[in-house]
Amino acid sequence: MIKHIVFWNIKPEVNGETKEQIMLRIKEMLEALNGEIPGLLHAEVGINKNQKAGAYDICLYSEFPDWDSLAFYQDHPKHVACKGYIGAVAENRAVCDYEV
């Protein structure tokens, strides 16, 4: 099984949307991919409540049966649409992909 975890820090405001609104939209968008992309076993988004230095604002935790499924997900049009929005509202990103 492949675990795909992504962390983002979000800009304070974009196009009139507050950081909180943006994070809720990201959560809705990414969790809506459950059952929509073959090979995506599970996707869940957490909005961080930790305000300490070095903490990220929001994270995605997702699972795939194999590396090919993760690659398919990365290029799937529904995921690409999410990436477009997130890329416009994120200040930075960290990712970790690993196999268990």
C-alpha positions as CSV (number, residue, x, y, z in Angstrom):
1,M,0.0,0.0,0.0
2,I,1.2,3.5,-0.8
3,K,0.6,6.5,1.5
4,H,0.6,9.9,-0.1
5,I,0.7,12.8,2.4
6,V,0.8,16.5,1.4
7,F,1.1,19.5,3.6
8,W,0.3,23.1,2.6
9,N,0.5,26.6,4.1
10,I,-2.3,28.8,2.7
11,K,-2.2,32.4,1.8
12,P,-4.1,34.7,4.2
13,E,-6.6,35.8,1.5
14,V,-7.1,35.1,-2.2
15,N,-9.7,36.7,-4.4
16,G,-11.8,37.7,-1.4
17,E,-11.7,34.2,0.2
18,T,-10.3,34.0,3.7
19,K,-7.8,31.4,4.7
20,E,-10.5,29.5,6.6
21,Q,-12.8,29.5,3.6
22,I,-9.9,28.4,1.3
23,M,-9.1,25.5,3.6
24,L,-12.7,24.4,3.8
25,R,-12.9,24.5,0.0
26,I,-9.7,22.4,-0.3
27,K,-11.1,19.8,2.2
28,E,-14.4,19.6,0.2
29,M,-12.6,19.3,-3.1
30,L,-10.1,16.7,-2.2
31,E,-12.5,14.5,-0.1
32,A,-15.0,14.6,-3.0
33,L,-12.4,12.6,-5.0
34,N,-13.2,9.5,-2.8
35,G,-15.0,7.0,-5.1
36,E,-14.3,9.2,-8.2
37,I,-10.8,8.1,-9.2
38,P,-9.9,4.4,-9.7
39,G,-7.1,3.3,-7.3
40,L,-7.7,6.1,-4.8
41,L,-8.6,4.0,-1.7
42,H,-9.1,6.8,0.7
43,A,-8.5,10.6,1.0
44,E,-8.9,12.7,4.0
45,V,-8.0,16.3,4.7
46,G,-7.2,17.7,8.1
47,I,-7.2,21.4,9.0
48,N,-4.5,22.0,11.5
49,K,-5.3,23.5,14.9
50,N,-1.7,23.6,16.0
51,Q,-0.4,27.2,15.9
52,K,3.2,26.5,16.8
53,A,6.1,27.6,14.5
54,G,6.7,25.1,11.7
55,A,3.2,23.8,11.6
56,Y,1.4,23.6,8.3
57,D,-2.2,24.8,7.8
58,I,-3.7,21.8,6.1
59,C,-2.8,18.3,5.0
60,L,-4.0,15.5,2.8
61,Y,-3.7,11.9,3.8
62,S,-4.4,9.4,1.0
63,E,-3.9,5.7,0.3
64,F,-3.4,3.8,-3.0
65,P,-2.9,0.1,-3.6
66,D,0.3,0.6,-5.7
67,W,2.6,3.2,-7.3
68,D,0.8,3.0,-10.6
69,S,-2.5,4.0,-8.9
70,L,-0.8,7.0,-7.4
71,A,0.6,8.0,-10.8
72,F,-2.9,7.6,-12.4
73,Y,-4.4,9.8,-9.6
74,Q,-1.7,12.5,-10.1
75,D,-2.8,12.9,-13.8
76,H,-6.5,12.4,-13.4
77,P,-8.5,15.5,-14.6
78,K,-10.5,15.7,-11.4
79,H,-7.3,15.8,-9.3
80,V,-5.6,18.2,-11.8
81,A,-8.5,20.6,-11.2
82,C,-7.9,20.5,-7.5
83,K,-4.1,21.0,-8.0
84,G,-4.8,24.1,-10.0
85,Y,-6.9,25.7,-7.3
86,I,-4.5,24.7,-4.5
87,G,-1.5,25.9,-6.4
88,A,-3.0,29.4,-6.6
89,V,-3.8,29.6,-2.9
90,A,-0.9,27.8,-1.3
91,E,2.3,29.5,-0.1
92,N,4.3,26.3,0.1
93,R,4.0,22.6,0.1
94,A,5.6,19.5,1.4
95,V,5.0,15.9,0.3
96,C,5.9,12.4,1.4
97,D,5.1,9.2,-0.5
98,Y,6.0,5.9,1.1
99,E,5.1,2.2,0.8
100,V,3.9,0.0,3.7
